[in-house]
Amino acid sequence: MPAFAAAKIFRSASRHRLYSSFHKIMDNLAPPKAGARAASSFVFDKAFVNGEWVAASSGKTFEVVNPANGKVIGSVPDMDAADTEKAVQVAYKAFQSWKETTAKERAALLRRWGELVHENKEELAKLLTSEMGKPLAESVGELNYGAGFLELFAEEAKRVEGDIIQTPIKTRRLLVLKQPIGVSGMITPWNFPNAMITRKAGAAIAAGCTVVLKPAEDTPYSALALCDLAKQAGIPAGVLNVVTSSRDNASQVGKVLCKSPLVTKLSFTGSTFVGKLLLEQCASTVKKVSLELGGNAPFIVFPSADVDAAVLGAMGAKFRCSGQTCVCANRFYIHESIYDEFVQKFGATVEKELRMGDGTAPGTTQGPLINKKAVEKIEAQVQDAVGKGAKIVCGGKSTGGNFFEPTILMGVTDDMRCAKEENFGPIAGVIKFKTEEEVVALANATSSGLAGYFYSRDLGQIWRVAERLETGLVGVNEGVISVPDAPFGGWKESGLGREGGRYGIDEYLEIKYVCMGGGHFPLCPPTALSPGAPCGSTWTAGTGHTGCHTADSGKSGSSGIEAQVQDAVSKGAKIVCGGKSTGGNFFEPTVLTGVSDDMRCAKEENFGPIAGVIKFKTEDEVVALANATSSGLAGYFYSRDLGQIWRVAERLETGLVGVNEGVISVPDAPFGGWKESGLGREGGRYGIDEYLEIKYVCMGGL
Ligand code: NAP
């Protein structure tokens, strides 16, 4: 067991000596295989923006420390808001060309990236262990898992398909396109410094998005090594950007990623506390958000279970990564009839199988915790439990530095901190239960809903409990269930969205409903539309343009409309027809010509019967003008040039596009906006998805 005192802040006198010897130590762990790069060649002391290695504009750096021995590995740029804004600009520019690449091109680059991770995994594992602490074998496991996402998304890139919807109106064709959402901001944690990046960035890049990612302060090196391999794989400059920052700067970097209108997606993995903060910050731009947050996983063993198999499952579910995974079991509910047997076997297995130590030392199964704060939290949870009557079966204390013994507590109750809070460390609190109903209620009595595990050989019970657990992942007779191929994500406060599997790429795609018409219909043909469709059959000011625009536009709109007309006229627009209120809530249908984009009627939503007409010259110019708004609900255009129809339909940044049609809403098609016009879809076969949770059930024991 290595002994050291301070984990993160190391005395400055020893820093340079430690740093200079680090590369040698890492390369000497086990020499790289013939032809493979040395581990030290993956240590970068700069961030990665626009395909280049860059320092922070302030010139500041922060140190990265090996949690097993407190030695400084090196330092990386401590970037701030201005650096992050630059990276966002770069990613936005790169997006304009990256989104035009074919899925086949993107797939080839991603596949190569994944191969490079595989080819270098032994050396990358040394780097990962040195900054994060997990045993080398687990680091290699993480690199396999991480590369698995790149391989998976290389395949999924080519399977992003749209729909053709059965048209309810003969003269129209209804299509659904799926398009890259844009620049994706990402913030990742330290416990999986490689896989949490590939799980997000792999999906985003496959979809045609570009990325600005902030790794955790503790583990920037694995992120930077991935950048190096992405470059080597041929992923173009600006597609993947990594901004490193210390904990002090994390919040300003995060704010840029959340609030920049150029960033259209934020994906975060980390604590529920920070996740909630970021979600609030993203509200300012109605950003699409994916959150992979904390858990409080129940692990239930029913009387019919194979107890030996349950103990093995418990070992994996609890003690891998020293208990520092979000899906780690947190509460062990054991049926009263097998409680003593389970506790005895669990304790004996822990004592026999687990060895604490530096992750690079042969035979180590338990590395250090990430820092002193993590050790203190676990210590406090153990003290709280013991103070309330729990008994220590094994372990129970810190052994110095960032190490804490693998610990089992029996006689735990649900009011103890170790059962109520996420441990994120190697302690297992064991709780007795009597009935299935009771234990399912206990398991669900938490605001978290990430993972749940249970062991049973009763088929009816397996289905009942798998269905009733309120978690996004369920392990049945299995304790380690994450694979790149399955959807990963939480219910309740454990998160939003899914990563991995064929679902993961959806988080980086926008849905666009394109209605192609003939343009020869009268407005809203009454026979063609379904009852309740948004427009009526008459177009007469005075009796009201029925449906969407009567009372509302009158109350809030009329004065707004009047002001918009006055503003336009004062700036040089001309009234072609209408132009005034006729009393009450009525306003004449109005056409204005000579309108420019700086007039209120063009900049603001009218929500009333005025049409401002603007002259344009080129397709490029008009698409840019059309998209130069934070809104993205609907767009319409008329053209008979087939190439132009596809180009413009694809380039308009709106959730609905009418091509040669002016009234396009039907129950059968997905309705919803891009950018600040909304989140999610209503209608079509997509509408019901908003009311469904996804649950991945892994059935093992076969
Ligand atoms: P954390 O404090 O939330 O940190 C995660 C990331 O967020 C780090 O990059 C961190 O940067 C950054 N961050 C912290 N405060 C921020 C702020 N105000 N604005 C922007 N970014 C900020 O989480 P942690 O304690 O390191 O990680 C453990 C938690 O993550 C656990 O709750 C665990 O369950 C959860 N987790 C969930 C999953 C999942 O897939 N559901 C996976 C892994 C971990 P710094 O490092 O610079 O502070």
Boltz pocket constraint, residues with backbone or C-beta under 6 A from the ligand:
constraints:
  - pocket:
      binder: B
      contacts: [[A, 187], [A, 188], [A, 189], [A, 190], [A, 191], [A, 192], [A, 214], [A, 215], [A, 216], [A, 217], [A, 218], [A, 245], [A, 246], [A, 247], [A, 248], [A, 250], [A, 251], [A, 252], [A, 253], [A, 254], [A, 255], [A, 269], [A, 270], [A, 271], [A, 272], [A, 274], [A, 275], [A, 277], [A, 291], [A, 292], [A, 293], [A, 294], [A, 295], [A, 325], [A, 326], [A, 327], [A, 422], [A, 424], [A, 450], [A, 490], [A, 494], [A, 495]]
      max_distance: 6.0
